[in-house]
Amino acid sequence: MNDANMQQAGNYDDCTHDCSSCGVDCPSRDGGIQKAQLNEYSSVKKVIGVVSGKGGVGKSMVTALSALAATRHGYRTGIMDADITGPSIPKMFGIHTKAYGSDYGIIPETTPTEINIMSINLLTENETDPVVWRGPVIGGVVEQFWTDVYWGDLDVLFIDMPPGTGDVPLTVFQSIPVDGIIVVTSPQDLVSMIVAKAVNMAKLMNIPVLGLVENMSYITCPDCGRRIEMFGPSQAEAVAAAYGIRLLEKLPIDPVLSQESDLGKIEFNEGTQMESILGVLDDLGLTV
């Protein structure tokens, strides 16, 4: 059945949940589904999703750095780790304890600088236990992270999304009032196509694209200080211009930052990456 016939018949059984390549005006669109209710004891002013069209581009790193920059400038910040099958946020912040229930809902873990974090790794018995669930179950868990977690009073909640345009991004865009997304990419030949997938899905779901981050853009030679573009010349400016979005950052490969992340000490990094998030928050009307 083609898109037109499917739409006329109201039959969406053949839906692939890949909105980036679908033209059907089905109930999966943002306007056709009521947003889930935030935990009644919580308040979240703004929600920003961090997305990518493919894996391995450093989406979780950009999420963590954005949260750190916001927190250091006085914003009350949280991170929802929506990458259910590949959670990495708790490890980056050195969190190994478990979330627990209360009369207010599930209590997230809090980092030393008071970033609230919720991840599936905080609920499983062992951090290395695989999450072998189908898409709808995973989507339901992500929605519960919004409805059942006691986030407290946050200025901004960053959502670390899994790669691609499948069930979880669709669930987030449908169920959670996302104020905009940041697209993360890397300087490789397929970058334009990858960005297009994320941007087109956001457009179909009526979600604003707040900016583009090119991660692993270069590495600085420790001897001479010269910037070396290990993956070839940056395409960030051209891609951002092509899609009419703002280029927020060109982040370097930073061995020190990588090591700190592996050791769970990213919070103590003294760098100034992702300061551009402050302009984004300002544009969204957040002040401290």
GUMIRO-707490 format. One record per residue (C-alpha): y, z, x; residue in three letters. Coordinates in steps of 0.25 Angstrom, whole numbers, plus 5000, padded with zeros to 4 digits. Example, Ala and Ser with C-alpha at 12.3 -4.5 7.8 and 13.67 -1.06 7.14 Angstrom:
498250315049ALA
499650295055SER
END
This chain:
500050005000MET
501449965006ASN
502650055006ASP
503249994993ALA
501950014985ASN
501650154990MET
503050194986GLN
502950134972GLN
501650194970ALA
502050334975GLY
500750324984ASN
500950384998TYR
499450415001ASP
499550315013ASP
500750385019CYS
500650395034THR
501850495034HIS
502550415045ASP
503850395038CYS
504450325050SER
503750195046SER
503750215031CYS
504650155021GLY
504150225009VAL
505150315001ASP
504050414998CYS
504150564996PRO
503950595011SER
505450555012ARG
506350675014ASP
507050655000GLY
505650664993GLY
505150794997ILE
505750934995GLN
506051015008LYS
505151135011ALA
505851265009GLN
506251345022LEU
505651485024ASN
506451565014GLU
506951665025TYR
507351565035SER
508651475036SER
508651345045VAL
510051275045LYS
509551145052LYS
508251085055VAL
508050975067ILE
506750905069GLY
506450855083VAL
505550725082VAL
504950615090SER
504250485087GLY
503150525097LYS
502550635105GLY
502850685119GLY
504350665119VAL
504750815120GLY
505050845106LYS
504750985107SER
505550995119MET
506750945112VAL
506551035101THR
506451155110ALA
507651115118LEU
508451095105SER
508151235100ALA
508451295113LEU
509851225114ALA
510151265099ALA
509751415102THR
510551425114ARG
511751385107HIS
511551485096GLY
510751415085TYR
509651485078ARG
508451395081THR
507051365077GLY
505951265081ILE
504851225071MET
503751165079ASP
503251055069ALA
502350985080ASP
501151055074ILE
500050985082THR
500850995095GLY
501751115095PRO
502451145108SER
503651225104ILE
503051365105PRO
502551335119LYS
503851285124MET
504451415120PHE
503351505125GLY
502951555111ILE
501451595110HIS
501551705099THR
501251675084LYS
502151665072ALA
501851755061TYR
502051775046GLY
503051865039SER
503751895026ASP
504751785030TYR
503751685034GLY
503151635047ILE
503951695059ILE
504151595070PRO
504151635084GLU
505551655091THR
505851615105THR
506651705115PRO
507951635111THR
507551645096GLU
507151505093ILE
506151515081ASN
504851435083ILE
503751395074MET
502551315078SER
501151295074ILE
500751365088ASN
501351495082LEU
500251495071LEU
499051445077THR
498051545084GLU
498151475097ASN
499251385103GLU
498151285107THR
497551275093ASP
497651125089PRO
498251095075VAL
497251005069VAL
497950975056TRP
498250855047ARG
499750815045GLY
499950875031PRO
499551015036VAL
500351005048ILE
501550965040GLY
501351085031GLY
501351175043VAL
502751115047VAL
503251135033GLU
502751285033GLN
503551305046PHE
504751275038TRP
504451355025THR
503651475031ASP
504251505044VAL
505351605045TYR
506351535053TRP
507451635051GLY
508951585052ASP
508951455060LEU
510051365063ASP
509151255067VAL
507651225067LEU
507051125076PHE
505751055072ILE
504851005083ASP
504150885076MET
502850825080PRO
503050675085PRO
502950555076GLY
503350535061THR
502150595054GLY
501750715045ASP
502550825052VAL
503950755053PRO
503750705039LEU
503450855034THR
504650905042VAL
505650795037PHE
505150815022GLN
505050965022SER
506051025031ILE
507550995030PRO
507750935044VAL
509150905047ASP
508850805058GLY
507950765069ILE
508050745084ILE
507150635089VAL
506550655103VAL
506050535112THR
505850495126SER
506350375135PRO
505150285133GLN
505050145128ASP
504550185114LEU
505650275112VAL
506450185102SER
505150175093MET
504850325093ILE
506350365090VAL
506350265079ALA
505150325072LYS
505750465072ALA
507150415068VAL
506550325057ASN
505750445051MET
506950525051ALA
507750425044LYS
506650405033LEU
506650555031MET
508150565031ASN
508250655043ILE
509450635052PRO
509150605067VAL
509950705075LEU
509750635089GLY
508850585099LEU
508250655111VAL
507650585123GLU
506750675130ASN
506150655144MET
507350565147SER
507350585162TYR
507050685173ILE
508050735183THR
507550715198CYS
507550855204PRO
508050805217ASP
509150705214CYS
509450735200GLY
509250595196ARG
508850565181ARG
507450495181ILE
507150425168GLU
505550435169MET
505250365156PHE
506250255158GLY
507750235154PRO
508150315142SER
508250245129GLN
508850365122ALA
510250315120GLU
509750175115ALA
508750235105VAL
509750335100ALA
510750225098ALA
509750135091ALA
509450235080TYR
510850295079GLY
510450435084ILE
511050525094ARG
510450545108LEU
510450695109LEU
509750715123GLU
509050645134LYS
508150755139LEU
507550755153PRO
506150785158ILE
506350935163ASP
505150985170PRO
505751125170VAL
505951125155LEU
504551065153SER
503951185162GLN
504751285154GLU
504251225141SER
502851235146ASP
503051375149LEU
503651415136GLY
505051435142LYS
505851325137ILE
506751425130GLU
507251465144PHE
507551325149ASN
509051325155GLU
509251175152GLY
510251125142THR
509351015135GLN
509650975120MET
511051035120GLU
511250915111SER
510550985100ILE
511851065098LEU
512650945094GLY
511550915084VAL
511651055078LEU
513151045077ASP
512950905070ASP
512050975060LEU
513151085057GLY
512451195064LEU
513451295071THR
513251425078VAL
END
